[in-house]
Amino acid sequence: MVDTVAKHAFLTSPVFSVVAGEENAKTFLLHSELLAHESDRLAMDVKNGFHEGSSTSILLHEEDSELFGYFVEYLYRGEWIAEEQVRRESDYIVLARLYTLGERLQAHKFQFATLRKFTSSFGSQTSLSDQSVCELLDIACTELPERIHEDPLRAQIFWYAASQLTRLQSYDFFLQLLDMHKDLGKYLCTRAGNSSNAKPTRPSEPLPVRFGPENIYHA
């Protein structure tokens, strides 16, 4: 698969209906070439649909339709993701969930873009409520499992939580998380007790170019 594709290539490609969600399902009509270009998981669905000859529907009942809507916005516009500023505390939660959505869709450029936005203003001066910190920890523990090489978003969340450990210890939700995830307390205490608990570096690379130049002569 090429790194970039001219916009006309996907605007003229067949349209697939993508159904996201279950109880509050939404149907999105999306260009197949764009889906295949941005998501390895959806590329397989598109390929299988063409192979079967008549199936132009993709079912994503396990995904939240509102979150998937952010992915659709990224596909066609990408303005919110590209903006290097987090304006509201709740956006950190949304971005963390979008990052895990990118993981499941194998949408690597989208995942990188969400990480870049998350870390753009995330630091020691960031003020998050105990509830928000715990929601981020819950996402990190349940949706970003431990790996040989630490996931970059998980590392950012654990670093911040370790720096707030003293105040979190009296918060009920945090105590519940410690009970649910047995290694969480050990991990955070190790980081909190480490004088060299430096903030993980944020991505320095620019957002990848998603679309190639248009050619006035379309084959």
PAKOL-994030 format. One record per atom (N, C-alpha, C, CB): residue in one letter; x, y, z. Coordinates in steps of 0.05 Angstrom, whole numbers, padded with zeros to 5 digits, always signed. Each point is the difference from the previous one (the first is absolute). Glycine has a CB too. Example, Ala and Ser with C-alpha at 12.3 -4.5 7.8 and 13.67 -1.06 7.14 Angstrom:
BEGIN
A+00264-00114+00156 A-00018+00024+00000 A+00018+00024+00000 A-00038-00023+00025 S+00031+00044-00039 S+00016+00024+00001 S-00015+00022+00014 S+00024-00013-00043 
END
This chain:
BEGIN
M+00017-00024+00000 M-00017+00024+00000 M+00018+00025+00000 M-00037-00025+00024 V+00030+00044-00041 V+00016+00024-00002 V-00005+00018+00025 V-00001-00002-00050 D+00020+00019+00055 D-00002+00017+00024 D-00021+00022-00004 D+00048-00010+00010 T-00050+00021-00034 T-00019+00021-00005 T-00017-00007-00024 T+00031+00034+00021 V-00055-00022-00022 V-00018-00004-00022 V-00013+00027-00007 V-00008-00049+00013 A+00005+00055-00038 A-00013+00025-00008 A-00030-00002+00008 A+00033+00007-00038 K-00045+00016+00045 K-00027+00000+00010 K-00020-00011-00020 K+00012+00039+00028 H-00008-00034-00054 H-00019-00009-00020 H-00002-00030+00000 H+00009+00040-00027 A+00013-00053+00035 A+00001-00030-00001 A-00021-00012+00019 A+00049+00002-00012 F-00053+00011+00035 F-00020-00012+00018 F-00028+00012-00004 F+00036-00008+00033 L-00038+00032-00043 L-00026+00012-00005 L-00015-00013-00023 L+00018+00043+00017 T-00003-00057-00033 T-00013-00015-00022 T-00001-00030+00005 T+00016+00035-00031 S-00007-00044+00055 S-00001-00028+00006 S-00028-00008+00010 S+00050+00001+00011 P-00056-00027-00012 P-00027-00009+00009 P-00004+00007+00030 P+00002-00038-00034 V-00027+00042+00040 V-00008+00007+00028 V-00009-00025+00015 V-00013+00046-00016 F+00024-00048+00041 F-00008-00022+00018 F-00017+00013+00022 F+00042-00028-00011 S-00060+00013+00022 S-00015+00008+00024 S+00013-00013+00024 S-00043+00005-00026 V+00051+00011+00045 V+00013-00010+00024 V-00019+00005+00023 V+00047+00009-00018 V-00056-00031+00031 V-00018+00002+00023 V+00016-00002+00026 V-00039-00020-00028 A+00039+00041+00043 A+00015+00001+00025 A-00020+00001+00024 A+00039+00023-00023 G-00033-00039+00043 G-00018-00001+00023 G-00020-00022-00002 G+00007+00049+00006 E-00022-00052+00016 E-00020-00021+00001 E-00027+00012+00008 E+00034-00035+00011 E-00037+00043+00014 E-00025+00011+00009 E-00006+00027-00013 E+00005-00024+00043 N+00015+00041-00045 N-00002+00026-00013 N+00016+00000-00026 N-00008+00023+00045 A+00004-00043-00061 A+00017-00003-00024 A-00005+00023-00020 A-00002-00049+00006 K+00024+00056-00019 K-00002+00020-00022 K+00013-00011-00025 K+00001+00038+00034 T-00012-00031-00057 T+00011-00009-00025 T+00015+00023-00014 T-00037-00035-00004 F+00062+00030-00003 F+00016+00020-00014 F+00005-00009-00028 F+00022+00014+00044 L-00026+00003-00064 L+00006-00007-00027 L+00027+00011-00007 L-00049+00001-00013 L+00069-00018+00008 L+00028+00008-00002 L+00012-00013-00025 L+00003+00005+00050 H+00016+00010-00061 H+00013-00009-00024 H+00020-00023+00006 H-00005+00047-00020 S+00003-00068+00005 S+00015-00024+00005 S+00030+00005-00002 S-00038-00027-00017 E+00047+00043-00002 E+00029+00004-00003 E+00011+00014+00024 E-00006+00002-00050 L-00009+00017+00061 L+00010+00014+00024 L+00001-00018+00024 L-00020+00042-00018 L-00001-00059+00022 L+00000-00019+00022 L+00024-00019-00002 L-00050+00002+00001 A+00056-00012-00025 A+00022-00018-00004 A+00027+00013+00004 A-00029-00026-00032 H+00030+00052+00026 H+00025+00014+00002 H+00007+00007+00029 H-00008+00019-00045 E-00013-00015+00062 E+00005+00010+00027 E-00002-00022+00021 E-00018+00043-00015 S+00008-00066+00009 S-00004-00021+00020 S+00006-00027-00011 S-00034+00028+00023 D+00054-00042-00012 D+00006-00027-00009 D-00023-00019+00005 D+00048+00008+00008 R-00062-00004+00014 R-00023-00017+00007 R-00022+00004-00020 R+00012+00001+00049 L-00019+00024-00055 L-00022+00005-00019 L+00008-00006-00028 L-00016+00036+00030 A+00042-00035-00036 A+00010-00008-00027 A-00007-00029-00006 A+00037+00034+00004 M-00035-00051+00017 M-00007-00028-00004 M-00030-00003-00004 M+00039-00013+00029 D-00055+00029-00015 D-00029-00002-00004 D-00008+00009-00028 D-00006+00009+00049 V+00019+00012-00058 V-00005+00010-00027 V+00008-00021-00021 V+00007+00048+00015 K+00016-00060-00011 K+00010-00020-00019 K-00019-00024+00000 K+00047+00015+00008 N-00056-00024+00015 N-00019-00022+00002 N-00026+00007-00013 N+00022-00016+00042 G-00031+00041-00039 G-00025+00008-00012 G+00001-00001-00030 G-00008+00029+00039 F+00030-00020-00050 F+00003-00001-00029 F+00002-00029-00010 F+00023+00045+00001 H-00009-00061+00015 H+00004-00028-00007 H-00027-00015-00001 H+00046+00001+00020 E-00064+00005+00000 E-00026-00013+00001 E-00018+00010-00022 E+00006-00006+00049 G+00000+00029-00060 G-00015+00010-00023 G-00023+00018+00005 G+00014-00041-00020 S-00027+00038+00044 S-00024+00016+00004 S-00001+00014+00028 S-00023-00031-00031 S+00041+00023+00048 S+00000+00011+00028 S+00015+00026+00001 S-00003-00047+00018 T-00012+00068-00014 T+00013+00027+00004 T-00007+00011+00027 T-00002+00008-00050 S-00002-00026+00069 S-00006+00009+00028 S+00022-00011+00018 S-00050+00001-00010 I+00057+00015+00030 I+00019-00007+00020 I-00013+00004+00027 I+00040+00012-00029 L-00041-00033+00046 L-00013+00002+00026 L+00021+00003+00022 L-00038-00028-00017 L+00035+00049+00032 L+00018+00005+00023 L-00017+00004+00025 L+00036+00021-00030 H-00051-00042+00036 H-00019+00003+00023 H+00014+00004+00026 H-00032-00029-00025 E+00058+00020+00027 E+00014+00002+00025 E+00011+00028+00005 E+00012-00048-00005 E-00013+00065-00015 E+00010+00027+00003 E-00021+00020+00007 E+00035-00011-00033 D-00028+00032+00047 D-00018+00021+00007 D-00004+00019-00024 D+00015-00002+00049 S-00040+00007-00056 S-00006+00015-00024 S+00010+00029+00002 S-00040-00029-00008 E+00039+00041+00032 E+00009+00027+00003 E+00030+00002-00003 E-00038+00009+00031 L+00053-00028-00020 L+00029+00000-00004 L+00007-00005-00029 L+00005-00017+00047 F-00019-00001-00060 F+00005-00005-00028 F-00005+00025-00017 F-00012-00049+00007 G-00006+00065+00002 G-00006+00025-00014 G+00025+00018-00001 G-00048-00003+00014 Y+00064+00003+00008 Y+00025+00015+00000 Y+00019-00011-00022 Y-00006+00010+00050 F+00006-00036-00053 F+00017-00012-00020 F-00008+00008-00028 F+00008-00039+00031 V-00035+00041-00035 V-00010+00008-00026 V+00008+00029-00005 V-00039-00032+00005 E+00037+00049+00015 E+00008+00028-00003 E+00030+00002-00008 E-00035+00014+00034 Y+00051-00031-00021 Y+00028-00001-00007 Y+00004-00009-00029 Y+00011-00010+00048 L-00026-00009-00057 L+00003-00010-00027 L-00003+00022-00021 L-00017-00045+00015 Y-00004+00061-00011 Y-00007+00020-00021 Y+00010+00028+00005 Y-00039-00028-00009 R+00045+00034+00034 R+00009+00027+00006 R+00025+00000+00018 R-00048+00016-00004 G+00045-00027+00028 G+00023-00003+00018 G+00008+00026+00014 G+00015-00035-00029 E-00032+00055+00030 E+00007+00026+00011 E+00003-00002+00031 E-00023+00023-00038 W+00004-00036+00051 W+00001-00001+00030 W+00024-00015+00009 W-00050+00003+00002 I+00056-00026-00014 I+00023-00016+00008 I+00026+00014-00006 I-00026-00041-00009 A+00027+00056-00013 A+00025+00013-00007 A+00006+00025+00017 A-00007-00016-00046 E-00013+00026+00059 E+00004+00024+00017 E+00016-00007+00025 E-00044+00020-00017 E+00067-00008+00021 E+00017-00008+00022 E-00007+00015+00025 E+00036-00009-00032 Q-00060+00005+00042 Q-00008+00012+00025 Q-00024-00015+00011 Q+00017+00045-00015 V-00015-00052+00040 V-00023-00013+00014 V-00014+00021+00016 V+00024-00045+00002 R-00048+00051-00009 R-00015+00023+00012 R-00016-00007+00024 R-00002+00019-00045 R-00006-00044+00047 R-00017-00008+00023 R+00011-00025+00013 R-00040+00020-00022 E+00036-00023+00048 E+00009-00023+00014 E-00011-00026-00011 E+00004+00028+00041 S-00030-00027-00049 S-00012-00024-00010 S+00012-00010-00027 S-00042+00015+00023 D+00056+00003-00037 D+00012-00007-00025 D+00022-00021+00004 D-00011+00046-00018 Y+00024-00045+00041 Y+00021-00020+00005 Y-00012-00028+00001 Y+00027+00034+00026 I-00051-00037-00015 I-00013-00026+00001 I-00008-00008-00028 I-00017+00010+00047 V+00006+00008-00062 V-00008-00006-00028 V+00024-00009-00016 V-00038+00034+00003 L+00060-00019+00000 L+00024-00006-00016 L+00011-00028+00008 L+00010+00049-00004 A-00010-00055+00029 A+00009-00027+00009 A-00017-00022-00012 A+00017+00020+00043 R-00043-00015-00044 R-00018-00020-00012 R+00004-00002-00030 R-00033+00008+00037 L+00037+00015-00049 L+00006+00000-00029 L+00026-00015-00007 L-00025+00044-00004 Y+00044-00041+00022 Y+00026-00014-00004 Y-00004-00030+00000 Y+00024+00038+00022 T-00041-00048-00003 T-00005-00028+00001 T-00017-00009-00023 T+00003+00001+00050 L-00021+00017-00060 L-00015-00007-00024 L+00019-00004-00024 L-00039+00027+00017 G+00059-00009-00019 G+00020-00003-00021 G+00015-00026+00002 G+00004+00050-00001 E+00001-00059+00026 E+00013-00025+00005 E-00016-00023-00012 E+00021+00019+00042 R-00047-00019-00036 R-00017-00022-00009 R-00004+00001-00030 R-00024+00001+00044 L+00022+00023-00056 L-00003+00002-00029 L+00026-00003-00015 L-00039+00030+00008 Q+00061-00031+00007 Q+00026+00000-00012 Q+00004+00024-00019 Q+00001-00051+00003 A-00011+00074+00008 A+00002+00025-00015 A+00024+00015+00012 A-00051+00002-00010 H+00074-00007+00000 H+00025+00009+00013 H+00004+00030-00002 H+00019-00044-00011 K-00026+00056-00012 K+00002+00029-00002 K-00019+00015+00019 K+00014-00006-00048 F-00039-00005+00049 F-00020+00012+00018 F+00009-00003+00029 F-00036-00011-00032 Q+00047-00012+00039 Q+00010-00004+00028 Q+00022+00019+00006 Q-00013-00049-00003 F+00032+00052-00015 F+00022+00019+00004 F-00011+00029+00004 F+00031-00030-00027 A-00051+00037+00011 A-00011+00027+00001 A-00013+00005+00027 A-00007+00000-00049 T-00007-00020+00060 T-00013+00003+00026 T+00021+00002+00022 T-00040-00025-00016 L+00061+00009+00015 L+00022+00001+00019 L+00013+00028+00000 L+00007-00050-00005 R-00002+00060-00019 R+00013+00026-00003 R-00016+00022+00012 R+00022-00016-00042 K-00049+00015+00038 K-00017+00021+00011 K-00002-00003+00031 K-00026+00001-00043 F+00024-00026+00052 F-00002-00005+00029 F+00024+00012+00015 F-00026-00042-00009 T+00050+00037-00002 T+00025+00008+00013 T+00007+00029-00005 T+00015-00047-00003 S-00029+00061-00015 S+00007+00027-00008 S+00001+00019+00024 S-00019-00009-00045 S+00000+00005+00064 S-00001+00018+00023 S-00002-00015+00026 S-00021+00035-00028 F+00030-00060+00028 F-00002-00018+00023 F+00026+00000+00015 F-00035-00029-00024 G+00035+00039+00048 G+00025+00002+00015 G-00005+00004+00029 G+00022+00018-00040 S-00001-00011+00055 S-00002+00002+00029 S-00018+00023+00008 S+00046-00018+00004 Q-00051+00037-00022 Q-00018+00023+00006 Q-00029-00006-00007 Q+00039+00031-00007 T-00044-00054-00006 T-00027-00007-00007 T-00016-00006+00025 T+00016-00019-00044 S-00039+00031+00046 S-00017-00004+00024 S-00024-00018-00008 S+00014+00045+00019 L-00014-00069-00009 L-00022-00019-00005 L-00013-00008+00026 L+00023-00017-00041 S-00049+00013+00041 S-00014-00009+00024 S+00008-00029+00005 S-00038+00032-00009 D+00033-00040+00035 D+00005-00028+00007 D-00016-00019-00018 D+00009+00014+00048 Q-00034-00006-00054 Q-00017-00016-00017 Q+00013-00005-00028 Q-00041+00017+00025 S+00051+00005-00036 S+00012-00002-00027 S+00025-00017+00000 S-00019+00045-00011 V+00036-00042+00032 V+00024-00016+00002 V-00007-00029+00002 V+00024+00038+00022 C-00045-00044-00007 C-00008-00028+00004 C-00012-00012-00026 C-00008+00009+00049 E-00007+00008-00063 E-00011-00010-00026 E+00023-00006-00019 E-00042+00028+00007 L+00062-00011-00008 L+00023-00005-00017 L+00015-00026+00009 L+00005+00049-00008 L-00002-00053+00034 L+00013-00024+00010 L-00016-00025-00008 L+00019+00026+00038 D-00045-00024-00036 D-00017-00022-00007 D+00003-00008-00029 D-00033+00014+00035 I+00034+00007-00053 I+00004-00005-00029 I+00028-00013-00004 I-00030+00039-00012 A+00050-00028+00026 A+00027-00011-00004 A+00002-00029+00009 A+00018+00046+00007 C-00032-00053+00015 C+00002-00027+00011 C-00017-00020-00016 C+00009+00020+00045 T-00032-00012-00054 T-00018-00019-00013 T+00002-00001-00030 T-00031+00009+00037 E+00040+00012-00050 E+00001+00001-00029 E+00028+00001-00012 E-00044+00022+00002 L+00064-00017+00015 L+00027+00001-00009 L+00017-00018+00017 L-00005+00048-00016 P+00004-00074+00010 P+00015-00019+00017 P+00030+00004+00000 P-00037-00033-00010 E+00050+00023+00031 E+00029+00003+00002 E+00014-00015-00022 E-00005+00005+00050 R+00026+00007-00060 R+00015-00012-00022 R+00030+00001+00006 R-00036+00013-00033 I+00052-00026+00017 I+00029+00001+00003 I+00009+00029-00002 I+00005-00047-00018 H-00014+00061-00003 H+00006+00028-00003 H-00025+00016+00009 H+00033-00009-00039 E-00030+00025+00059 E-00022+00015+00012 E-00015+00016-00021 E+00024+00002+00044 D-00051-00004-00043 D-00016+00016-00018 D+00004+00029+00007 D-00034-00037-00005 P+00037+00055-00014 P+00006+00028+00006 P-00022+00015+00015 P+00028+00000-00040 L-00053-00006+00034 L-00022+00014+00014 L-00002-00011+00028 L-00025+00007-00043 R+00027-00033+00046 R-00001-00013+00027 R+00023+00012+00018 R-00019-00042-00021 A+00043+00046+00009 A+00022+00011+00015 A-00006+00029+00009 A+00031-00029-00026 Q-00044+00044+00009 Q-00007+00028+00007 Q-00020+00000+00024 Q+00008+00015-00048 I-00028-00032+00046 I-00021-00001+00021 I+00012-00009+00027 I-00035-00010-00036 F+00051-00011+00035 F+00012-00010+00025 F+00019+00020+00012 F-00005-00047-00017 W+00020+00061+00001 W+00018+00021+00010 W-00016+00021+00015 W+00032-00008-00038 Y-00054+00017+00026 Y-00015+00022+00013 Y-00013-00011+00025 Y-00009+00021-00045 A-00003-00044+00044 A-00013-00011+00024 A+00019-00004+00023 A-00033-00023-00030 A+00058+00014+00024 A+00020-00003+00021 A+00007+00027+00013 A+00019-00040-00025 S-00020+00061+00009 S+00006+00027+00011 S-00023+00010+00018 S+00029+00009-00040 Q-00052-00021+00038 Q-00024+00008+00015 Q-00007-00021+00021 Q-00016+00026-00039 L+00034-00044+00045 L-00007-00023+00016 L-00009+00007+00028 L+00033-00026-00026 T-00022+00046+00038 T-00007+00007+00028 T-00029+00007+00002 T+00046+00016+00008 R-00056+00000-00026 R-00029+00008+00002 R-00018-00022-00010 R+00014+00048-00006 L-00005-00064-00012 L-00017-00021-00011 L-00006-00022+00020 L+00019+00009-00045 Q-00001-00013+00065 Q-00003-00022+00019 Q-00025+00002+00017 Q+00049-00003+00001 S-00062+00026+00000 S-00024+00003+00016 S-00025+00001-00018 S+00026+00025+00035 Y-00023-00031-00060 Y-00023+00001-00019 Y-00010-00028-00004 Y+00019+00041-00023 D-00046-00045+00026 D-00012-00026-00001 D+00004-00014-00027 D-00033+00016+00033 F+00030-00002-00054 F+00003-00012-00027 F+00028-00011-00003 F-00034+00032-00019 F+00054-00017+00029 F+00028-00009-00002 F+00004-00026+00015 F+00015+00048-00006 L-00027-00049+00030 L+00002-00024+00017 L-00013-00024-00014 L+00000+00028+00041 Q-00022-00023-00055 Q-00012-00021-00016 Q+00018-00010-00022 Q-00045+00019+00011 L+00058+00000-00025 L+00019-00008-00021 L+00023-00017+00010 L-00012+00042-00024 L+00022-00035+00048 L+00022-00015+00012 L-00009-00029+00005 L+00018+00042+00021 D-00044-00045-00013 D-00010-00027+00005 D-00005-00015-00025 D-00021+00017+00041 M+00013-00003-00062 M-00006-00013-00026 M+00026-00008-00015 M-00043+00026-00002 H+00063-00008+00004 H+00025-00005-00015 H+00023-00003+00020 H-00018+00027-00040 K+00025-00051+00046 K+00018-00006+00022 K+00027+00012-00003 K-00025-00042+00006 D+00035+00045-00030 D+00027+00011-00003 D+00001+00030-00002 D+00011-00042-00024 L-00034+00055+00024 L+00000+00029-00003 L+00013+00015+00023 L-00042-00005-00026 G+00036-00003+00050 G+00012+00013+00023 G+00030-00002+00001 G-00042-00009+00025 K+00052-00015-00031 K+00029-00005+00000 K+00013+00017-00021 K-00007-00047+00016 Y-00005+00048-00039 Y+00011+00015-00023 Y+00002+00030+00007 Y-00018-00034-00032 L-00004+00045+00043 L-00001+00029+00006 L+00019+00007+00023 L-00048+00001-00016 C+00049-00019+00036 C+00018+00006+00023 C+00029-00001-00009 C-00034-00020+00031 T+00040+00002-00049 T+00028-00001-00010 T+00007+00025-00014 T-00004-00049-00005 R-00014+00059-00011 R+00005+00025-00015 R+00001+00024+00019 R-00022-00020-00041 A+00003+00021+00060 A-00001+00022+00018 A+00025+00002+00018 A-00050-00003+00000 G+00061-00020+00007 G+00024-00001+00017 G+00026+00003-00015 G-00026-00028+00030 N+00024+00030-00056 N+00024+00003-00017 N+00006+00030-00004 N-00009-00045-00022 S+00031+00054+00032 S+00007+00029-00003 S+00004+00008-00029 S+00021-00001+00045 S-00016-00019-00062 S+00004+00006-00029 S-00026-00006-00016 S+00049-00010+00006 N-00072+00013+00007 N-00025-00005-00013 N-00006+00023-00020 N-00018-00026+00041 A+00033+00026-00062 A-00003+00021-00020 A-00024-00004-00017 A+00049+00006+00000 K-00061+00015-00009 K-00023-00001-00018 K+00009-00013-00026 K-00021+00041+00021 P+00005-00061-00031 P+00006-00012-00026 P+00000+00021-00022 P-00020-00044+00016 T+00037+00041-00035 T+00002+00019-00021 T-00025-00001-00018 T+00050-00003+00000 R-00058+00026-00010 R-00023+00001-00018 R+00010-00003-00029 R-00026+00029+00032 P+00009-00038-00050 P+00009-00004-00028 P+00010+00027-00011 P-00033-00038-00006 S+00056+00037-00007 S+00011+00025-00012 S-00005+00000-00030 S+00034+00002+00037 E-00041-00025-00048 E-00004-00001-00029 E-00026+00015-00008 E+00025-00044-00001 P-00024+00057-00022 P-00025+00013-00009 P-00021-00020-00008 P+00027+00040-00016 L-00052-00031+00014 L-00020-00018-00010 L+00007-00009-00028 L-00035+00022+00029 P+00031-00048-00035 P+00007-00009-00027 P-00019+00012-00021 P+00017-00043+00019 V-00006+00047-00043 V-00016+00010-00022 V-00019-00022-00009 V+00037+00032-00015 R-00062-00027+00015 R-00020-00021-00005 R-00007-00002-00030 R-00018+00007+00046 F+00019+00016-00060 F-00009+00000-00028 F+00022+00010-00018 F-00047+00007+00015 G+00050-00020-00038 G+00020+00009-00019 G-00011+00022-00017 G+00020-00046+00000 P-00003+00058-00017 P-00008+00022-00017 P-00020-00010-00021 P+00044+00022+00007 E-00062-00004-00015 E-00019-00006-00021 E+00013+00002-00027 E-00038+00016+00029 N+00031-00034-00047 N+00009+00002-00028 N-00023+00009-00017 N+00034-00037+00008 I-00029+00057-00024 I-00022+00011-00017 I-00010-00020-00021 I+00018+00045+00008 Y-00001-00066-00013 Y-00007-00021-00019 Y-00007-00025+00015 Y+00029+00020-00035 H-00054-00026+00037 H-00010-00024+00015 H-00003-00022-00020 H-00023+00028+00035 A+00036-00050-00030 A-00002-00023-00018 A-00028-00012+00002 A+00049-00010+00005 
END
